[in-house]
C-alpha cells in the first residue's frame, strides 16, 4: 500500500504544491505555554447575587482543566469541565497571535458560546482579553514560583473603560499531562 503522506521530519512548506498557510517553522514563543501543561483543579469565587438576586456568595472547587499540546506543538488545547450548573464546560485552542509574543485563544463552551481572546504569558503573568462592544472581558493570573498554582480574576466592562470584578478563578495543578 502506498500513501501520499509526507514524512513527519520534512518541512511541508518546502514543497511547491503545499498550501500557503503552512508556517515555515514553529514560533519559539509557544514554548512559554509549557507552563500551563497538565491537569488543574479550578477554584472559583463568586460574590453574593452573581447567579441571581438571592444567590449566596460561593467559593469552591468544582471543575477541572487540562492543557496539552496538539501533535506538532503549534496549538495548545484547553479542555475544562465545571460541576456548578451555572458554569459552562468547553474547549479552547491556543496558538501564536498576529503580534510577536502574543497568542490567540479560540474559546467554545457548552452554552453554544464562541469567542476569540488575545493572550500573553510572560514573567509568570497570564493575561486573556477580548474587546467586544457591550461585553469586554479580561483575566489576569499570577503563576506561583513553583508553577503549581495560578491565582487570578476575571473582570468585565460594557465600554472598555470602566472595569468591574466579575469572579476569581484559581487553578491548582493536580498532575502533569501525559
C-alpha positions, 0 to 999 in steps of 0.5 A: 500500500502506498500513501501520499503522506509526507514524512513527519521530519520534512518541512511541508512548506518546502514543497511547491504544491503545499498550501500557503498557510503552512508556517515555515517553522514553529514560533519559539514563543509557544514554548512559554505555554509549557507552563500551563501543561497538565491537569488543574483543579479550578477554584472559583469565587463568586460574590453574593447575587452573581447567579441571581438576586438571592444567590449566596456568595460561593467559593469552591472547587468544582471543575477541572482543566487540562492543557496539552499540546496538539501533535506538532506543538503549534496549538495548545488545547484547553479542555475544562469541565465545571460541576456548578450548573451555572458554569459552562464546560468547553474547549479552547485552542491556543496558538501564536497571535498576529503580534510577536509574543502574543497568542490567540485563544479560540474559546467554545463552551457548552452554552453554544458560546464562541469567542476569540481572546488575545493572550500573553504569558510572560514573567509568570503573568497570564493575561486573556482579553477580548474587546467586544462592544457591550461585553469586554472581558479580561483575566489576569493570573499570577503563576506561583514560583513553583508553577503549581498554582495560578491565582487570578480574576476575571473582570468585565466592562460594557465600554472598555473603560470602566472595569468591574470584578466579575469572579476569581478563578484559581487553578491548582495543578493536580498532575502533569499531562501525559 
